[in-house]
Amino acid sequence: MNTILLQRFLRLLSIVLGFVAALVSFYFLSSLLYPFIIAWFIAFLMNPLVNFLQVKGKMPRALSVLIVLIFIFGIIASLLTLLVYELFSGAEYLAKTIPGHIETFITYIEQWITGTVIPFFNQITNMFNNLQEGQQDTIINNLQQIGTDFAAYIATLLQTIVTKLPAIFSWFPNAATATLFTILAAFFISKDWYRLKTLVGHFIPQKAKESGISIYYDLRKALFGFIRAQLTLISITAVIVLIGLLILRVNYAIALAFIIGFIDLLPYLGTGFVFVPWIIYEFITSNYSLAIGLTVLYVIVLVQRQLMEPKIVSTNIGVSPLATLISIFVGLKLLGFAGLIIGPITLVIISALYKGKVFHNIWYFIKG
């Protein structure tokens, strides 16, 4: 009996060690080969469209890949051009209007200081003068220490920023090089997709291949579904924001809706990263109608996101809304921002492994 338990423990230990070794190897290799991993991902996403052009259009595969790459990066370049144009137009508009906003804000601050801070300061001064000399010295020393610590913090922060500037500037050539390699690799991987698939298949055992095919199709379906779900959610947000801003007659509504829709991908921050400061400013400057309108729009965006995200994500990745909701919440608690994305992806992977009977095979292996 002890021998059987020992053998099972050793088999379990070998699985755990193999899993850890695979994670460490992937982490090490991904830091070296990340352009090619991204290229494989791009080729994976564009493969259905390439197949369509190759079969329906009767084109050589290399030409189909080239057309799809040009089409994808053409759309990206067009969107970036439109965004940059809108941003420059918005910047020009802000350059004309922001001095008036700053003047209004400064006037409000002056009135607040005159009406609130100075009377409060006078009360504190009177209380301070009534204290004993030793108590006054203690307060002064604490204030000096706070000032010294704050100055040291600012100096350290500035030094850190200056120290990191060379690394930031050196990132641009590396990013350009990595982008070039990624595009070239995506072309060659997509062009030789099925030949590479057959080549890799020769090194995989038949039993593992059968489970792997099931897992591959489940993950592919879930991956496309997850991307489709996120694009659907940010598109809905952008459309709602665009309609709301047009009703409120806000300038450059298209650019703002595009930016807010993209920012909606950020967990915690989301659309509030733009709306909350904007609403506060409009209240401060007594533009109550716009402030109330933005508040209503923000609440609508927030509520629709919270209500629709579990349903849309679960529908597209093929798992229940409850499981999706649990994965989002657990990911949020464990990993913070990234958990809102990693949680559903982990759920998809676990579901695909279960459907591919990987857990069953591992259990049978451990039992012997």
Sequence and secondary structure as in RCSB ss.txt:
>XXXX:A:sequence
MNTILLQRFLRLLSIVLGFVAALVSFYFLSSLLYPFIIAWFIAFLMNPLVNFLQVKGKMPRALSVLIVLIFIFGI
IASLLTLLVYELFSGAEYLAKTIPGHIETFITYIEQWITGTVIPFFNQITNMFNNLQEGQQDTIINNLQQIGTDF
AAYIATLLQTIVTKLPAIFSWFPNAATATLFTILAAFFISKDWYRLKTLVGHFIPQKAKESGISIYYDLRKALFG
FIRAQLTLISITAVIVLIGLLILRVNYAIALAFIIGFIDLLPYLGTGFVFVPWIIYEFITSNYSLAIGLTVLYVI
VLVQRQLMEPKIVSTNIGVSPLATLISIFVGLKLLGFAGLIIGPITLVIISALYKGKVFHNIWYFIKG
>XXXX:A:secstr
 HHHHHHHHHHHHHHHHHHHHHHHHHHHHHHHHHHHHHHHHHHHHHHHHHHHHHHHS   HHHHHHHHHHHHHHH
HHHHHHHHHHHHHHHHHHHHHHHHHHHHHHHHHHHHHIIIIIHHHHHHHHHHHHTS HHHHHHHHHHHHHHHHHH
HHHHHHHHHHHHHHHHHHHHHHHHHHHHHHHHHHHHHHHHHTHHHHHHHHHTTS HHHHHHHHHHHHHHHHHHHH
HHHHHHHHHHHHHHHHHHHHHHTT TTHHHHHHHHHHHTTSTTTTTHHHHHHHHHHHHHTT HHHHHHHHHHHHH
HHHHHHHHHHHHHHHHHTS HHHHHHHHHHHHHHHGGGHHHHHHHHHHHHHHHHHTTHHHHHHHHHH 
